[in-house]
Each structure stands twice: as C-alpha cells, then as structure tokens.
Amino acid sequence: MREYLNEFFTNRWLGRGGPVAWAQESPNLTTIDYYLWGHMKSLAYETKVESRAALHNRIFAAAEHIRNHPDNVASATRSPPNECRKNA
C-alpha cells in the first residue's frame, strides 16, 4: 500500500511511516470520526475487492448505507469512552 501511495501521492499522504506525520492522538479526530471511517472500511472490504472501480463503487455504497442508517451514528456518540468523559 505504501508503494502505491508513494507512487500516486508522492509526499502527500498521511500515515504511520508516511511522508507527512500524523499524531496518533490527534485532537482533530473524534470518536465519531473513528467510528465512521472504521465502519465505512468494514463495509467496503466485506469481501475481496477485485478492481479499483469496484472499490470506488463500494465506498460510495458504504457512504449511502451510513447516510441511510443514522441510528448507527447516534449510537457511536454514546460509546463507553464518551460516557466516561461525561462522568469525569
């Protein structure tokens, strides 16, 4: 994956070991960010992806799925870490 990113996004991608460092505990990412991206990734990669076009279609389908199920997003905002912070 890194080879692909280096080839197509030279010095422009974020990640561990990438050209642009991103702090692991970045204050810009919230629980909902982690939930949404993780959930979208799990939907997109439910089965093996055969092509770039298929991945593109799955990403859009995953976004549509998330958009049509706002109750899942709402439940993520009530996750245990958030509850702990509220009670601290």
Legacy VTK file of the C-alpha trace (Angstrom):
# vtk DataFile Version 3.0
C-alpha trace
ASCII
DATASET POLYDATA
POINTS 88 float
0.000 0.000 0.000
2.786 2.413 0.865
4.392 1.827 -2.520
1.107 2.714 -4.210
0.677 5.841 -2.081
4.263 6.900 -2.715
3.814 6.413 -6.450
0.464 8.162 -6.872
0.510 10.635 -3.957
4.189 11.474 -3.634
4.828 13.389 -0.401
1.079 13.983 0.028
-0.288 11.142 2.164
-0.659 10.927 5.923
0.117 7.859 7.960
2.472 5.880 10.099
5.766 5.788 8.222
4.455 8.184 5.593
5.976 11.407 4.325
3.536 13.524 6.353
3.409 12.577 10.020
0.071 12.451 11.805
-0.012 12.314 15.575
-1.709 9.161 16.872
-3.595 11.144 19.478
-4.608 13.915 17.105
-7.137 16.261 18.706
-8.734 16.675 15.281
-10.178 13.161 15.357
-13.191 12.380 17.479
-14.850 9.125 18.453
-17.350 9.623 15.677
-14.511 10.048 13.149
-13.001 6.743 14.219
-16.389 5.044 14.097
-17.373 6.384 10.686
-14.118 5.595 8.924
-13.827 2.180 10.556
-17.425 1.311 9.747
-17.082 2.533 6.169
-13.909 0.494 5.725
-15.570 -2.648 7.093
-18.489 -2.191 4.691
-16.242 -1.533 1.696
-13.994 -4.517 2.399
-16.653 -7.072 3.445
-15.406 -9.249 0.619
-12.285 -9.138 -1.515
-12.164 -6.166 -3.881
-11.366 -7.145 -7.452
-10.738 -3.761 -9.047
-10.298 -0.082 -8.431
-13.728 0.599 -9.949
-15.313 -1.972 -7.622
-13.660 -0.312 -4.624
-14.897 3.084 -5.765
-18.447 1.735 -6.027
-18.239 0.062 -2.627
-17.031 3.239 -0.949
-19.987 5.169 -2.362
-22.363 2.347 -1.397
-20.924 2.331 2.145
-21.412 6.092 2.427
-25.002 5.698 1.249
-25.570 2.902 3.762
-24.264 5.063 6.596
-26.373 8.000 5.412
-29.483 5.783 5.451
-28.798 4.428 8.958
-28.289 7.494 11.173
-29.203 5.445 14.245
-25.819 3.692 13.991
-24.008 7.019 14.046
-26.072 8.204 17.011
-25.170 5.081 18.982
-21.463 5.696 18.344
-21.725 9.068 20.056
-22.908 7.258 23.176
-19.912 4.929 23.254
-18.331 3.993 26.612
-15.318 6.357 26.243
-17.683 9.275 25.731
-19.761 8.244 28.720
-16.605 8.056 30.858
-15.559 11.575 29.813
-19.008 12.954 30.633
-18.908 11.429 34.111
-15.345 12.514 34.902
LINES 1 89
88 0 1 2 3 4 5 6 7 8 9 10 11 12 13 14 15 16 17 18 19 20 21 22 23 24 25 26 27 28 29 30 31 32 33 34 35 36 37 38 39 40 41 42 43 44 45 46 47 48 49 50 51 52 53 54 55 56 57 58 59 60 61 62 63 64 65 66 67 68 69 70 71 72 73 74 75 76 77 78 79 80 81 82 83 84 85 86 87
